[in-house]
Amino acid sequence: MPRWVVTCPNCSHEFTPTEIDSTMLAHGQHDLFGVLPKPNEKRTCPKCRTESDFNQTDLFYREDARGKSQSS
C-alpha cells in the first residue's frame, strides 16, 4: 500500500507514520492535479524515540514495493 514517509530530524531514520487509504488514492486519481492531502502529524521515531511534529512539507510519497517481483 502506498504511504507517506518522514525522516527523523534527530537520527535521520526514515519511517512510515501513515499509510494512504485506497479511497484517498482514488480521490487523487480523479483530481485534475492528482493531489493527495497530507496530514500534519506528531509522531515518535521508532529508532531513537524522539517525538517530532511533521508538517505537510515533511511527508514524502512512497509506493509499496513489497510483493512485486523483480526481473533479473
C-alpha positions in Angstrom: 0.0 0.0 0.0 1.3 3.5 -0.8 2.3 5.5 2.2 3.7 8.8 3.5 7.3 8.6 4.9 9.2 11.1 7.0 12.8 11.4 8.1 13.5 11.8 11.8 15.2 15.2 12.4 17.2 13.7 15.3 18.7 10.4 13.8 17.8 10.7 10.1 15.9 7.4 10.2 13.2 7.2 7.5 9.9 5.7 8.7 6.2 5.4 7.8 3.8 7.3 10.0 0.8 6.9 7.7 -0.4 4.5 5.0 -2.6 6.1 2.3 -6.1 4.8 2.3 -7.3 3.4 -1.1 -10.2 5.9 -1.1 -7.7 8.8 -0.8 -5.8 7.3 -3.7 -8.9 7.1 -5.8 -9.7 10.7 -5.0 -6.2 11.7 -6.1 -6.6 9.9 -9.4 -9.8 11.8 -10.1 -8.4 15.2 -9.1 -7.3 17.3 -12.0 -3.9 17.9 -10.4 -3.6 14.4 -8.8 -3.0 16.0 -5.3 -3.4 13.8 -2.3 -4.0 15.6 1.0 -1.1 15.3 3.5 -1.7 15.1 7.3 0.0 17.2 9.9 1.2 14.7 12.5 3.1 14.4 15.7 5.0 11.1 15.7 7.7 9.2 17.6 10.7 7.8 15.7 10.8 4.0 16.1 14.6 4.1 16.2 15.6 6.9 18.6 12.2 7.5 20.3 12.3 11.3 19.6 8.8 12.8 19.2 8.5 15.4 16.4 5.9 17.4 14.7 5.7 16.8 11.0 4.2 19.3 8.6 2.8 18.5 5.2 6.1 19.5 3.6 7.9 16.9 5.6 5.9 13.9 4.2 7.1 12.2 1.0 5.1 9.7 -1.1 6.4 6.1 -1.4 4.8 3.4 -3.4 4.8 0.0 -1.9 7.4 -2.3 -3.5 6.5 -5.3 -1.4 5.1 -8.2 -3.3 6.3 -7.0 -6.7 8.6 -9.5 -8.4 11.9 -8.2 -9.7 13.1 -9.5 -13.1 16.8 -10.3 -13.5 
